[in-house]
């Protein structure tokens, strides 16, 4: 059983404890956040597996005459919360088509100052309108006090 320190009193408690048995302070729900993010990633992977070849919304470069269905118009590094576990990339994605998409997801890799990957971030939206713009905030988990220095767009997927 892994142990952690209570954020209020410093007592060593189980990492799965929802509150400290000594002081009663509720513990941060990091496990719940990570579980939620992993569930979303798995669901998107499953949907993508059963979708058609048009589910990739970024131009892969195989047809030089085709326009990207989606473009990342702007993006910048957001903030880390007080515990150093949540990370944001904020920006705008443009739907360049005349089609409304029921679900769209953007995924980024996160890197430290040495260029080593230390995590990933994602955001998703339902019902992105034809020719519409989406102002997103991609949330990720980096933990261990690591600082994000840069990011890389991995893909924009959807159906």
C-alpha positions as CSV (number, residue, x, y, z in Angstrom):
1,X,0.0,0.0,0.0
2,X,1.5,3.4,-1.1
3,X,1.6,6.2,1.5
4,X,1.3,9.9,1.1
5,X,1.3,12.9,3.5
6,X,-1.9,14.6,4.4
7,X,-1.9,18.1,2.9
8,X,-3.3,19.6,6.1
9,X,-1.5,17.9,9.0
10,X,1.4,16.0,7.4
11,X,0.3,12.6,8.8
12,X,1.3,9.6,6.5
13,X,-1.9,8.1,5.1
14,X,-2.9,5.7,2.4
15,X,-2.7,7.1,-1.1
16,X,-6.2,5.9,-1.7
17,X,-7.7,7.6,1.4
18,X,-10.4,10.2,0.6
19,X,-9.8,12.0,3.9
20,X,-7.2,12.0,6.7
21,X,-8.1,9.8,9.6
22,X,-6.2,12.1,12.0
23,X,-7.5,15.6,11.1
24,X,-10.4,14.7,8.8
25,X,-9.2,16.9,5.9
26,X,-10.5,15.8,2.5
27,X,-7.6,14.8,0.2
28,X,-7.2,15.9,-3.4
29,X,-9.1,13.7,-5.8
30,X,-6.1,13.3,-8.2
31,X,-6.9,9.6,-8.7
32,X,-10.4,10.5,-9.8
33,X,-9.2,13.2,-12.3
34,X,-6.6,10.8,-13.7
35,X,-9.2,8.0,-14.0
36,X,-11.6,10.3,-15.8
37,X,-8.9,11.4,-18.3
38,X,-7.9,7.8,-19.0
39,X,-11.6,6.8,-19.4
40,X,-12.1,9.6,-22.0
41,X,-8.9,8.5,-23.9
42,X,-10.0,4.9,-24.0
43,X,-13.5,5.8,-25.2
44,X,-12.1,7.9,-28.0
45,X,-9.7,5.1,-29.0
46,X,-12.6,2.6,-29.1
47,X,-14.8,5.0,-31.1
48,X,-11.9,5.7,-33.5
49,X,-11.3,2.0,-34.0
50,X,-14.9,1.4,-35.2
51,X,-15.1,4.6,-37.2
52,X,-14.4,5.0,-40.9
53,X,-11.2,6.4,-42.4
54,X,-12.7,9.9,-42.3
55,X,-12.4,10.0,-38.5
56,X,-9.0,11.6,-38.8
57,X,-9.6,15.3,-39.0
58,X,-6.1,16.5,-39.7
59,X,-4.7,16.3,-43.2
60,X,-2.0,13.5,-43.2
61,X,-0.3,15.0,-46.3
62,X,-1.2,12.1,-48.6
63,X,-3.3,14.3,-50.8
64,X,-1.5,17.7,-51.5
65,X,-4.7,19.2,-52.9
66,X,-6.8,18.6,-49.8
67,X,-7.3,21.3,-47.2
68,X,-7.0,20.4,-43.5
69,X,-10.4,19.9,-42.0
70,X,-9.3,21.5,-38.8
71,X,-6.5,23.9,-38.0
72,X,-4.9,25.0,-34.7
73,X,-5.1,28.7,-35.2
74,X,-3.4,29.6,-31.9
75,X,-2.2,28.0,-28.8
76,X,-0.2,28.9,-25.7
77,X,0.9,27.5,-22.4
78,X,-1.6,28.0,-19.7
79,X,-1.0,27.4,-16.0
80,X,-0.3,24.7,-13.4
81,X,-2.5,24.5,-10.3
82,X,-1.2,24.9,-6.7
83,X,-0.3,21.2,-6.4
84,X,1.6,21.1,-9.8
85,X,-0.6,18.4,-11.2
86,X,-2.9,20.1,-13.7
87,X,-1.6,21.7,-16.9
88,X,-3.4,23.8,-19.5
89,X,-2.8,24.6,-23.2
90,X,-5.2,27.2,-24.3
91,X,-6.0,28.1,-27.9
92,X,-8.4,28.1,-30.8
93,X,-9.2,25.4,-33.3
94,X,-11.1,26.2,-36.6
95,X,-13.4,23.8,-38.4
96,X,-12.6,24.5,-42.0
97,X,-15.5,22.4,-43.4
98,X,-19.2,22.8,-44.0
99,X,-19.9,19.8,-41.7
100,X,-20.8,19.8,-38.0
101,X,-18.8,17.2,-36.0
102,X,-20.5,15.4,-33.1
103,X,-17.3,15.0,-31.2
104,X,-13.8,16.5,-31.6
105,X,-10.7,15.9,-29.5
106,X,-7.3,17.6,-29.6
107,X,-4.2,15.9,-28.0
108,X,-0.8,17.4,-27.1
109,X,2.5,16.0,-25.7
110,X,4.1,18.0,-22.9
111,X,7.9,18.4,-22.6
112,X,10.3,19.7,-20.0
113,X,13.2,22.2,-20.6
114,X,15.4,19.3,-21.8
115,X,12.9,18.1,-24.4
116,X,11.9,15.0,-22.5
117,X,8.2,14.1,-22.7
118,X,6.6,14.4,-19.2
119,X,3.0,14.1,-20.0
120,X,0.1,14.8,-22.3
121,X,-2.9,17.1,-22.4
122,X,-6.3,16.8,-24.1
123,X,-9.5,18.6,-24.7
124,X,-12.8,17.7,-26.4
125,X,-16.0,19.2,-27.5
126,X,-19.4,18.0,-28.7
127,X,-21.2,19.4,-31.8
128,X,-18.5,21.7,-33.3
129,X,-20.5,23.6,-35.9
130,X,-19.6,23.9,-39.6
131,X,-17.0,26.6,-40.2
132,X,-17.0,27.3,-36.4
133,X,-14.2,28.1,-34.0
134,X,-13.6,26.3,-30.7
135,X,-11.7,28.0,-27.8
136,X,-10.2,25.0,-25.9
137,X,-8.3,24.4,-22.7
138,X,-6.4,21.1,-22.9
139,X,-5.9,19.7,-19.4
140,X,-3.2,17.2,-18.5
141,X,-1.4,15.7,-15.5
142,X,2.3,16.1,-15.0
143,X,2.7,15.6,-11.2
144,X,6.1,15.3,-9.3
145,X,6.6,19.0,-9.5
146,X,7.8,18.9,-13.1
147,X,7.5,22.1,-15.1
148,X,6.2,22.1,-18.7
149,X,8.5,24.1,-21.0
150,X,6.9,23.3,-24.4
151,X,4.2,21.2,-26.1
152,X,3.5,19.6,-29.5
153,X,0.2,19.0,-31.2
154,X,-0.2,15.3,-31.7
155,X,-3.6,15.1,-33.4
156,X,-7.1,16.4,-33.8
157,X,-9.6,13.5,-34.2
158,X,-13.3,13.2,-34.2
159,X,-16.5,12.0,-35.9
